Each structure stands twice: as structure tokens, then as C-alpha cells.
Amino acid sequence: MSSSSMQSAAIDSNRRSWQKKSQLVDSSGGEYIVFTHDISHTGMSLFADKQYQSGQLCKVNVPVFVDATLRHYRFDCRVIFSSLCGMQGFRTKLEFMNLPPEHKTLIQSVMAR
């Protein structure tokens, strides 16, 4: 296995697919519909129609069914990078900031799948 294949496998084992229609609120208060792609213990990536700047702060509101009840989780994030990814829009990698314990529990349950 090449070193790039091993690195890719290590990265994939640290993330899980997590596709949700969500809302991103940027630092200027603009609200945009985005689609999450994956999640890890340290961040998530999503697809957006707009490119975001590295270092930009945002909030991502994600609806999740927990025990048959729809709950909305708000993640405070910082943009790591954002680049055009074909027709899907801009693939944007976000780093979590200040995760509350209930968010960590949600992420742990997604990662255990």
C-alpha cells in the first residue's frame, strides 16, 4: 500500500459519512442552506454554494432525530479551507470550537456506526 493510500485510509477511519441538509450562519449573519458530507471528533465538511475564507467563523445548525424527536444541534466552527468541487459546490472543511458534552455524545454515536 502506498503512503498516500495509507494516509487516505487513516483519514477515512477518523470520519464518518453524515449527510444532512443544514443551515450555515456566517460571521456577518448571512444564512445559507448547506449539505453536510462527513463528521469527525474535531470537525465536519459540507458542500455550500458559496466559498468561505480560511479562519472565518460560522455556526452550522443541523437537524437530527434523537429517540424519534427532531433536535437542532448548533455547532460553532472555524473554516479550515473551502474549494470548488464540481457541480456539488464548494467543499468546506470546518473545525469545531467549544463542543458541549451533548454534541460530543452525538458525534460519538455517529462515529460508532
URZIJO-V812551 format. One record per backbone hydrogen bond with DSSP energy under -1.0 kcal/mol. CO is the residue of the C=O (numbers start at 1). NH is the residue of the N-H. Records with the same first field share a line. If there is no record, write none. Layout:
CO->NH, NH
//
This chain:
2->6
3->7
4->8
5->9
6->10
7->11
8->12
9->13
11->14
12->15
16->39
20->36
22->34
23->61
24->32
25->59
26->29
30->26
32->24
34->22
35->47
37->18
38->45
39->16
42->96
43->40
44->94
45->37, 38
46->92
47->35
48->90
53->56
56->79
58->77
59->25
60->75
61->23
62->73
64->71
66->69
69->66
71->64
73->62
75->60
76->97
77->58
78->95
79->55
81->93
83->91
85->88
86->89
89->85
90->48
91->83
92->46
93->80, 81
94->44
95->78
100->104
101->105
102->106
103->107
104->108
105->109
106->110
107->111
108->112
110->113
//
